[in-house]
C-alpha cells in the first residue's frame, strides 16, 4: 500500500467518507449544502407559512366585514326603534297627539248592576229619607246627561257606573208622620206619600167632628200633624170619651 501525498490524493478521489470533512475545512458552511433534501424541506416550510398567512388574512377580513355589517344593522335597528318611541316635549309631557289620546276616557254609563240611591229632604219636618234599589232595564246604559234629563227634579250628588246618588227637596212632611183630617164629617187618619205629592188614607174613624171644640175642629181642618201612631191613639181616646 502506498503512503504519503499520493495515497491521500487517491483517497480523496475515491472515498466519500473522507471527502466531506476535508471539503468542510476548505469551504464555508453557508455556501455548501451537503443534503439537498433538507434544503427542499426548508423551502417547502417557507412557502406553506406564506400560504397560511394569506388564508388567515382572508379569514380575518371576512370576520371583520361580517362584524361591521352586523354592527351597522344593530345601530340602524336601534335608531328605528328610537324614532318610533313617543316624542316628549321640554315639559316632560307626551306630544300633543298622545296627550289627546290619553285625555279620551271611555264613557261613564249605568248598567243593571248600578245601585240607585234616592235621598229626599222634607222641608216641613226637616227629616231625610234614603232608599236604595238596582237600576231598571230602562235605566241601564244611560249617561250622566241622560240621568239628569230623566230625573229633572233631582240633583245628582254622585255618578259612576256603580252608583247613582240623587237628591231632592220636598215640600211637606216625611212618611213617618200622621195627619189627622176630616172626611165626610168624621175624623180620618192619613200619611204623607214618600214623594211629598199628597197623602193616603190609613184609617177612617167614627168620631164626629161636630162634637169637638172649635179649636180642635180648626186644627183638624188644616191637618193636624203628629209624629207617631201612639200619639194618634191618645188623641182618638180623648176625643171619643
KARA-V113210 format. One record per pair of residues at least 24 apart in sequence whose ideal C-beta (glycine too) atoms are under 7 Angstrom apart, sorted by sequence separation. I is the first residue (numbers start at 1). GAP is how many residues later the second one is. D is the distance in Angstrom with one decimal. If there is no record, write none. Layout:
BEGIN
i:gap:d
I:GAP:D
I:GAP:D
END
This chain:
BEGIN
i:gap:d
111:24:6.8
172:24:4.1
185:24:6.0
110:25:5.4
112:25:7.0
170:25:6.8
171:25:6.1
185:25:6.7
170:26:3.4
182:27:4.9
212:27:6.1
112:28:4.6
110:29:6.0
111:29:5.3
207:29:6.8
110:30:5.7
111:30:7.0
110:31:6.5
205:31:6.3
109:32:5.5
110:32:5.0
207:32:5.4
109:33:6.2
187:33:6.7
207:33:5.5
109:34:5.4
108:35:6.9
107:36:6.3
108:36:6.6
182:38:5.3
181:39:6.2
182:39:6.3
180:40:5.7
181:42:5.4
189:43:5.9
179:44:4.9
180:44:4.0
129:45:5.6
179:45:6.9
117:46:6.6
119:46:6.9
123:46:6.2
179:46:5.4
180:46:6.8
114:47:6.3
115:47:6.7
119:47:6.9
123:47:6.7
127:47:4.3
114:48:6.2
115:48:5.4
116:48:5.1
117:48:4.4
118:48:5.5
119:48:4.8
120:48:5.1
121:48:5.1
122:48:5.0
123:48:5.4
124:48:5.2
125:48:4.9
177:48:5.4
178:48:5.0
114:49:6.9
117:49:6.8
121:49:6.9
124:49:4.7
125:49:5.6
127:49:6.7
177:49:6.9
111:50:6.2
114:50:5.9
120:50:5.2
122:50:6.1
177:50:6.1
108:51:6.9
110:51:6.5
122:51:5.8
178:51:6.5
108:52:6.5
109:52:6.6
122:52:4.3
125:52:6.4
173:52:6.0
180:52:6.8
108:53:5.9
110:54:6.2
178:54:5.1
180:55:6.9
129:65:6.9
122:74:6.6
END
